[in-house]
Amino acid sequence: MTKNLWILTEERPKRDVIHNILFKFSKDNKIPCFIDTIRILPILNNNNDFSFTYEVVGFRSRSNKINQIFIKTISGQSSFVDFLIFYQENEPKIEDTPIYGIEETKTDDSESRNTGIFQRATKFVYIDFFYNDIKKVMLYSLKIKQKESQTKTNIFGTKCLLTLGVEIMGKKLDPKNHTPFKTVDELIEFKNSMRRPPNGNVPILINKINDKIEISGYLFKSNSLSHDPNIGALSLICASLRKLGWDKKIVITEHGLSQKHIKGNNKFVQIASKLNIDFDGLKRVAPKIKDSYWHYEKEGEKLGTIFIHLVVENFTKGNSLFENHAGCEKGYFITKSGEPIPLKKYQDREKYKNGDKNQIVHIPDLILIDFDKSEIINIEGKKYKFRTNGIEELNNFDAIENSYIKPNYPKFKIIRTVVLYGSTEEKVIEIEVGFLLNENGKLVLGIKAPDLFKVAIKNLLDYWNKE
């Protein structure tokens, strides 16, 4: 029976990531196929309004198992993986069960020991509240070369993920080091052999005492239970211990919390309840789990910026130099040589620490390049009702232009514009607004919209009117 493949995501869908997802699905289901240049095309209705669904083209197979491939933008309620993949005829509903939960990251040891593993590990534990038997995948879309020798932090985290049955894609695994833990004692010995943090920090150490395991880990931050790296590490460790068969007590010690910080809507409190974990010296509280894991996004500003990003990418010769869509993973800045580099938060960190707030590098939501017009477009995304704020924020881009754009693209003119989502308005009067996608899917170009926007929308309309 022919079905559709539905890719639901919080992220701006990237061609290489979609390629990897399609390859994974085809391989798992033994579907012979060709995956050519992937294009992600907004689907317009008969009124030339956006349907808030994208179609993926570039996948070919003689098999009749996949009819069409669709992408829709969603938002998660808490600790949500980047992609849910459904294989069914109709658009997924909340009560439907996906076949994959995929977390995608571009971060490896070369940038951060914690972000690439631990801060994402919580998601694979939390998803079990809603879907027990789906396949879980950690997909590395590395833009910066993977380090030859992995840190023990990375090796430990990877071993724990493998212990939980998470598949690792897009990253070379060492068959000697990157294997699942076989026993509780093996996991404990490995973790306790790792390098300790600087003096004054609480190390994560595991101590097995008869019928109890104690794990030290500081969880207090910003007057709450919100220390994300340790939340991720402790979630991963405790889930791995349970997977390995430890059914006795697990207690988190040296956490730095008081009873008022143990709240039922906190994601780690919820995970602790599910895994039967105690906080030393504190009482448990009943977890307050959300009714659903995700919902279709209908309000966020990223609906507008992701739309214009994909239309430019697929219907013009233009491209993006940087992306930071609201709620999505921040990208790299692409230099004139094509090298991806991370943007600094401050021009001079020491001056910022000493009180100079002008050292902050304000980052646009999207930077596009128009090669035909030799223009670079700095874009601030906003909901329609906050358009005035977006216009004001255009004044903050001097630092990024002077530090990154002008040195790399000295002959390009720089334009600043706002992209909006929301309302039922069908025109915009503010000249600083380049594009509005309204809540009915109307495509509204601004009075002084960049030429790249005009070409993109024209080509999109032409494509659908030829169908």
TAMOTA-V680995 format. One record per backbone hydrogen bond with DSSP energy under -0.5 kcal/mol. NH is the residue of the N-H (numbers start at 1). CO is the residue of the C=O. Records with the same first field share a line. If there is no record, write none. Layout:
NH=CO, CO
This chain:
3=65
4=88
5=68
6=4, 86
7=5, 70
8=6, 84
9=72
10=82
11=82
13=11
18=14
19=15
20=16
21=17
22=18
23=19
24=20
25=21
26=22
27=23
28=24
29=25
30=27
31=26
32=30
34=60
36=34, 58
39=57
41=39, 55
43=53
44=42
45=49
48=45
50=441
51=43
54=71
55=41
56=69
57=39, 55
60=34, 58
63=32
67=3, 65
70=5
71=54
72=7
74=9
75=295
77=293
83=102
84=8
85=100
86=6, 84
88=4, 86
96=93
98=96
99=85
100=85
101=135
102=83
103=137
104=102
105=139
111=108
112=108
116=112
117=114
119=114
120=117
121=117, 118
122=118
123=120
124=120, 121
125=121
126=122
127=123
128=125
129=126
130=127
131=127
135=99
137=101
138=167
139=103, 137
140=138, 169
141=105, 139
142=140
143=106
150=148
155=151
156=152
157=153
158=154
159=155
160=156
161=157
162=158
163=159
164=160
165=162
166=161
167=136
169=138, 167
175=173
178=174
179=177
181=159
187=183
188=184
189=185
190=186
191=187
192=188
193=189, 190
194=191
201=198
203=201
205=203
207=214
209=207, 212
210=208
212=209
213=249
214=207
215=251
216=205
217=253
219=255
220=255
221=224
224=221
226=219, 224
227=219
228=226
231=227
232=228
233=229
234=230
235=231
236=232
237=233
238=234
239=235
240=236
241=237
242=238
243=239
244=240
245=242
246=241
247=245
249=211
250=276
251=213
252=278
253=215, 251
261=258
262=259
263=261
266=263
270=266
271=267
272=268
273=269
274=270
275=271
276=273
277=272
278=250
280=252, 278
282=279
288=264
289=287
295=75
297=73
303=300
304=301
305=301
306=302
307=303
308=304
309=305
310=306
311=307
312=308
313=309
314=310
315=311
316=312
319=369
321=367
322=367
324=365
328=325
331=323
333=341
334=321
335=333, 339
338=335
341=333
347=359
352=348
353=349
354=350
355=352
356=351
357=355
359=356
360=357
361=345
362=360, 396
365=379
366=379
367=322
368=377
369=319
370=375
371=369
374=370
375=370
376=413
377=368
378=376, 415
379=366, 377
380=417
381=379
382=419
384=421
386=383
387=384
390=386
391=387
392=388
393=389
394=390, 391
395=392
396=393
397=394
401=397
402=398
403=399
404=400
405=400
406=401
408=404
409=405
412=409
413=374
415=376, 413
417=378
418=432
419=380
420=435
421=382
422=437
433=430
434=418, 432
435=418
436=444
437=420
438=436, 442
439=423
441=438
444=436, 442
445=443
446=434
449=446
453=450
454=450
455=451
456=452
457=453
458=454
459=455
460=456
461=457
462=458
463=459
464=460
465=461
466=462
467=464
